Amino acid sequence: FLGGSDFQPRIVDKGNNQKQLEMNLGMKNFKPQEIKVSVKNNELIVQGEHQHKDANRSERSFFYKSATLPPGTQVDQLQSHLTDDGQLKIEAPFIEQKEGQKSIEGQKK
């Protein structure tokens, strides 16, 4: 089993007033074609299915993990890739939501 719940979005400052959402997930023993990353209603979903067969046995393992993405994540530009050491890296540009400007104007009467 994959241990730990380090599957949390991190916002990283890329300099130049640009921020990026980054997530890492250990997916050792999985091949890229066995991993599916999707986003639905701001929910990031990672699914994996691994099959192993040899002369004596057949083995299948399934994996499912989801996390809510913070507002401002540019999900249409989300990218994921599997590193050589079995880490699934997920990255997306992040635009901070500016709050408070409209609510202050609405209170002036």
Backbone as a ProteinNet text record, in pm:
[ID]
protein_1_A
[PRIMARY]
FLGGSDFQPRIVDKGNNQKQLEMNLGMKNFKPQEIKVSVKNNELIVQGEHQHKDANRSERSFFYKSATLPPGTQVDQLQSHLTDDGQLKIEAPFIEQKEGQKSIEGQKK
[TERTIARY]
83.6	0	86.8	33.8	106.5	77.3	181.1	162	165.8	119.1	128	21.2	-17.2	-115.6	-48.9	66.7	138.4	81.5	-35.1	-99.7	-180.3	-110.9	-175.2	-118.7	-203.9	-154.8	-61.4	49.2	141.3	148.6	145.2	160.6	306	374.4	515.9	532.4	614.5	641.8	747.9	714.1	807.5	883	866.2	930.1	853.3	885.2	819.3	669.2	627.2	485.7	403.5	468.9	396.7	402.6	288.2	281	237.1	270.9	237.2	193.5	90.3	46.5	127.4	178.9	256.8	209.3	206.1	172.6	261.9	301.6	381.4	309.9	322.8	257.9	344.9	375.4	456.5	378	424.8	355.4	455.6	540.2	638.3	566	628.7	576.4	467	425.1	326.1	397.9	345.1	396.2	308.1	361.1	280.6	144.4	139.5	12	-87.8	-43.7	-133.4	-191.7	-155	-198.1	-287.7	-400	-491.6	-512.7	-487.5	-506.5	-620.5	-718.7	-830.8	-876.6	-951.2	-1006.7	-1155.5	-1233.9	-1378.6	-1427.7	-1493.4	-1545.3	-1437.8	-1321.8	-1208.1	-1154.6	-1187.5	-1136.9	-1036.4	-911.9	-808.4	-818.5	-824	-837.9	-722.2	-654.2	-546.8	-588.1	-592.1	-628	-516.4	-492.3	-391.5	-438	-397.6	-424.7	-298.8	-243.8	-118.6	-144.5	-96.6	-110.7	26.5	41.4	167.6	135.4	196.7	175	309.2	319.8	433.7	380.3	468	426.5	329.6	341.7	263.5	143.8	144.6	35.5	8.3	-105	-144.4	-183.3	-143.5	-167	-217.8	-319.5	-370.9	-379.6	-333.3	-349.5	-411.4	-497.7	-569.4	-530.1	-538.8	-502	-599.4	-643.7	-734.1	-702.2	-683.5	-656.2	-719.3	-777.2	-834.5	-801.5	-799.7	-773.6	-847	-896.1	-963.3	-858.3	-868.2	-774.7	-823.1	-730.4	-772.6	-821	-912.2	-956.5	-836.9	-833	-720.8	-629.9	-650	-571.7	-618.4	-523.7	-556.9	-562.9	-678.5	-689.8	-675.5	-707.9	-694.2	-547.7	-456.6	-313.5	-240.2	-314.4	-255	-170.4	-53.1	36.3	81.1	101.6	153.5	256.2	358.4	455.8	515.9	557.8	614	766.2	828.7	974.5	1038.1	1168.6	1240.4	1235.2	1221.4	1217.5	1074.8	977.7	841.7	754.7	788.9	705.8	619.8	490.3	402	401.4	448.1	452.2	335.8	257.7	143.1	166.2	155	180.8	73.7	39.1	-54.9	-27.3	-39.6	-27.3	-134.9	-101	-193.6	-204.6	-328	-352.3	-428.5	-365.2	-427.6	-555.7	-658.2	-786.1	-778.2	-808.8	-809.9	-946.6	-945.1	-1071.4	-1082.1	-1203.1	-1224.8	-1256.8	-1224.2	-1245.2	-1393.3	-1470.2	-1611	-1692.1	-1658.8	-1737.4	-1728.6	-1614.8	-1602.2	-1689.7	-1690.7	-1772.7	-1920.3	-1961.2	-2101.9	-2151.8	-2061	-2103.1	-2121.4	-2071.3	-2084.4	-2224.5	-2299.5	-2435.3	-2460.7
-119.7	0	124.3	229.6	356.1	428.6	456.6	517.2	668.9	729	874.3	947.2	1062.3	1143.6	1274.3	1262.3	1380.4	1430.2	1382.2	1418.9	1546.6	1653.9	1782.5	1885.1	1972.5	2075.7	2172.8	2205.7	2307.2	2419.1	2542.7	2656.1	2702.2	2701.1	2734.5	2864.7	2954.6	3081.1	3058.4	3081.9	3059.1	3186.9	3294	3420.6	3490.4	3617.5	3690.7	3703.2	3708.7	3717	3597.4	3483.4	3365.2	3257.4	3193.3	3085.3	2958.1	2845.1	2716.9	2620.4	2544.2	2438.7	2313.3	2248.5	2126.4	2019.5	1896.8	1781.8	1665.7	1585.4	1465.3	1345.8	1234.1	1112.4	993.4	909.7	791.1	687	651.6	553.4	447.3	401	298.3	175.2	107.5	-13.9	14.2	138.4	172.2	225.9	192.7	247.6	366	460.7	578.7	543	438.1	403.1	339.9	308	250.6	357.1	483.1	592	687.1	724.2	819.3	936	1057.2	1178.6	1257.6	1294.5	1372	1475.1	1574.5	1677.2	1687.7	1683.3	1699	1785	1896.1	1988.3	2028.8	2068	2111	2000.2	1877.3	1762	1689.9	1679.9	1608.6	1460.9	1375.4	1231.5	1159.1	1075.2	992.4	847.3	773.4	632.2	550.9	435.2	346.5	203.1	127.2	-16.5	-84.8	-170.5	-239	-388.3	-448.4	-592.8	-655	-769.7	-842.5	-990.7	-1051.1	-1193.5	-1261.8	-1379.1	-1465.7	-1608.5	-1705.3	-1843.4	-1898	-1855.2	-1916.5	-1836.1	-1707.2	-1628.3	-1502.5	-1443.4	-1318	-1222.4	-1098.8	-1002.6	-872.2	-815	-684.7	-596.3	-474	-380	-251.2	-195.5	-73.4	38.4	160	276.2	388.6	458.7	572.6	677.9	800.4	909.6	1035.6	1117.7	1243.4	1355.7	1477.2	1596.3	1714.1	1802.3	1923	2028	2082.9	2185.7	2322.3	2408.7	2540.8	2628.8	2723.2	2817.5	2892.7	2909.8	2977.2	2880.9	2750.1	2650.4	2647.5	2659.2	2658.8	2513.3	2448.5	2304.9	2270.4	2365.7	2337	2329.1	2374.5	2367.7	2269.1	2182.7	2084.7	1983.7	1954.4	1856.8	1756.5	1632.5	1532.1	1447	1403	1310.7	1224.1	1106.3	1009.4	1019.6	1042.1	1053.3	914.4	911	782.9	709.4	783.8	718.5	689.5	692	649	754.4	881.5	989.3	1047.6	1056.5	1124.2	1271.9	1356.2	1500.3	1564.6	1643.1	1712.4	1861.6	1937.3	2081.8	2156	2274.3	2361	2505.3	2598	2739.2	2775.7	2869.5	2910.1	3061.6	3112.4	3256.8	3285.8	3365.2	3396	3475.1	3437.5	3507.1	3633.3	3746.9	3872.4	3886.8	3894.1	3903.9	4038.8	4076.1	4194	4321.5	4329.5	4454.6	4483.5	4387.8	4410.8	4420.6	4340.1	4340.3	4474	4543.5	4674.4	4775.9	4772.5	4866	4845.4	4721.6	4692.1	4743.4	4769.8	4813.7	4965.3	5040.1	5186.5	5226.9	5291.2	5334.4	5475.1
0	0	0	-54.4	-55.5	74.5	150.2	281	275.7	383.1	396.9	318.5	368.7	297.4	255.2	189.4	143.3	10.8	-23.3	-149.5	-127.1	-95.8	-71.6	-168.5	-221.9	-313.3	-240.2	-303.7	-252.5	-355.2	-309.6	-398.9	-389.9	-503.6	-509.3	-586.8	-532.5	-600.1	-706.3	-832.8	-943.3	-980.6	-902.1	-935.4	-1046.7	-1071.1	-1179.3	-1155.3	-1028.6	-990.6	-1038	-1059.5	-1104	-996.6	-977.1	-879.9	-951.4	-890.2	-950.6	-841.5	-871.9	-782.1	-814	-709.8	-729.7	-632.5	-682.3	-598.1	-639.6	-542.5	-569	-509.9	-577.7	-531.8	-568.4	-470.8	-496.8	-574.7	-692.1	-777.7	-824.5	-734.4	-770.6	-825.8	-916.6	-981.2	-1084.2	-1097.5	-1199.6	-1322.8	-1438.3	-1563.8	-1601.8	-1681.7	-1717.8	-1778.7	-1860.4	-1925.6	-1827.8	-1705.7	-1605.2	-1512.5	-1535.6	-1448.7	-1526.7	-1465.4	-1528.3	-1431.8	-1481	-1401.3	-1464.6	-1383.6	-1436.8	-1333.4	-1381.6	-1293.8	-1321.6	-1213.7	-1227.5	-1111.8	-1143.3	-1041.3	-940.6	-989.9	-906.7	-815.8	-845.4	-772	-861.7	-814.5	-888.8	-852.5	-954.3	-932.1	-1000	-924.6	-978.7	-960.7	-1071.7	-1067.3	-1130.4	-1075.2	-1131.1	-1127.2	-1227.5	-1229.2	-1278.6	-1194.8	-1226.6	-1237.4	-1345.5	-1364.4	-1377	-1309.8	-1317	-1333.1	-1430.8	-1454.7	-1469.1	-1409.3	-1438.6	-1450.8	-1454.4	-1482.9	-1378.7	-1254.8	-1147.5	-1099.4	-1125.9	-1068.9	-1150.7	-1120.4	-1183.2	-1070.5	-1083.8	-977.3	-1036.3	-972.6	-1013.2	-889.8	-901.9	-791.1	-844.3	-762.9	-799.5	-705.2	-754.6	-676	-707.5	-604.7	-625	-519.5	-563.9	-470.4	-526.6	-440.7	-488.6	-390.8	-442.9	-361.7	-423.1	-339.6	-387.5	-421.3	-540.1	-583.6	-535.3	-491.2	-443.5	-558.7	-530.2	-633.5	-690.1	-820.4	-884.7	-958.3	-936.9	-1009.8	-1154.7	-1246.7	-1389.5	-1437.6	-1413.2	-1439.2	-1587.3	-1675.2	-1818.6	-1861.4	-1775.8	-1806.9	-1716.1	-1650.8	-1559.1	-1636.5	-1583.3	-1646.1	-1541.4	-1584.4	-1492.2	-1565.2	-1491.2	-1549.1	-1438.4	-1476.6	-1384.1	-1391.1	-1275.6	-1272.6	-1270.4	-1293.1	-1296	-1162.2	-1052.6	-921.7	-874.5	-966.2	-933	-867.6	-882.4	-828.6	-940.5	-915.9	-1009.9	-972.6	-1064	-1040	-1114.3	-1042.7	-1101.1	-1081.4	-1189.8	-1184.1	-1263.2	-1214.4	-1286	-1246.5	-1342.4	-1306	-1203	-1116.3	-1010.2	-1010.8	-1015.9	-1011.9	-883.5	-797.5	-669.7	-690	-616.1	-624.5	-539.1	-599.3	-524.5	-457.6	-324.7	-251.8	-183.3	-151.3	-69.3	-146.2	-273.9	-345.4	-365.7	-410.9	-438.8	-309.9	-209.8	-87.5	-14.4	-22.4	42.1	-30.1	-164.8	-240.8	-210.4	-191.5	-167.3	-33.3	60.9	194.3	203.1	105.5	110.2	64.1	152	115.6	162
[MASK]
+++++++++++++++++++++++++++++++++++++++++++++++++++++++++++++++++++++++++++++++++++++++++++++++++++++++++++++

